[in-house]
Amino acid sequence: MQLQLLTALGAVGGAAFSLLAEGVGAEAATPWILPFTAGGFIYVGTVAVLPQLLREQRPLQSVLQLGALLA
């Protein structure tokens, strides 16, 4: 539960930081905010999907799903 709280505080801090950085100008903030956001989504997606892929009974299906994830 403490780790969940730490994660939630990090999300709130990141949201506040990005809102403050928006005032700097979109040209200055966009090149470094978007990669961090995309990386967060990729991390969450892989953490949710990879354990299910490892439990898959058909290896071909796992390979196809992993390829789709990487694409």
N, C-alpha and C positions, 0 to 999 in steps of 0.2 A: 504494500500500500504506500510505503514511503517513496519507492521508486516511481510509482504512478503519479504521486504528488510532485515529485521532481520533474517528471516529464511534462506535466500540465503547467508547472511554473515556467519551464523553458518555452513552451508553446506561447504562453501569454507574453513572456518577455520578447520572444521573436516577433510576435505580432505588433507589440508596441514599438519595437525598434524599427520594423519596416514602415509603420505609419509615420514615425518621426523622420525616417530617411526619405519618405515621399516628398516632404517639404523641401528637401535639398534639390530635387529635380529628378525627373524620370530618367534623364540621360545618365546621371551619375549612379543612381540606385539600381536600375534594371540589370546591368551586366553581372552583378554579384548576388542579387536577391533571387533571381530566377534559377540559377544552378543549385542553390541551397534548397529551394522549394522543391524542385524536381528531384533532387537527391533524396529528400525526405519521403516523397511519394514512392520512389523506387524502393527505398528501404522497407517501407511498410508493406508494399506489394510483395516483395520477395520473402519477408518474414511470414506473411500469411500464406503464401503459395507453396514455398519450398517444402515445408513439412508434409503437406498433402501430396506433393509429387513423390516424396520418398516412400509414402505408404501405398502408392499405386501398384496394382498387381501386374499390369501390362507394361513392360519396359518401353515399347514403342510409343505408347500414349504419353509416358513421362518425357521421352525425348521430344516429341512434338510440342508438348506444352512448354517445356523449357526453351525450345527454339522460338516459340511465340513470345515468351516472356523476354527473351533477349532482343528480339526484333522490336 
